Amino acid sequence: MTAAAFERQYVYRTRNRMRLRMPRNSLCQFLRDDGCSIHPAKPTQCRIFPFWPKLVESRREWKKAARWSPRIGKGPLIQIETARQRAREMREAYPGMYSQTEFD
């Protein structure tokens, strides 16, 4: 599948961003029982999740996301510095989405 065909089928654009279309009855159309079906080409926002800046910087937002996320609270414990590094990676990949924080 070409990039243009993928975008037509799976992506929608907002004023400033491109986002994956989400199916009605699932968190992601590429998420299977055994994990991500497009793992080698997974977008940064998916690869970094759940260590998005918004979630790493706010305990309240982290707890809200934990209610619907199949990944939060599962698997090995991640140290806070590792989580912050992944959040920095997200900021670097999408600089227009985030302002500076105390650990940048």
Secondary structure, 3 states (H helix, E strand, C coil): CCHHHHHHHHEEECCCCEEECCCCCCCCCCEECCEECCHHHCCHHHHHCCCCHHHHCCHHHHHHHHCCCCCCCCCCCCCHHHHHHHHHHHHHHCHHHCCCCCCC
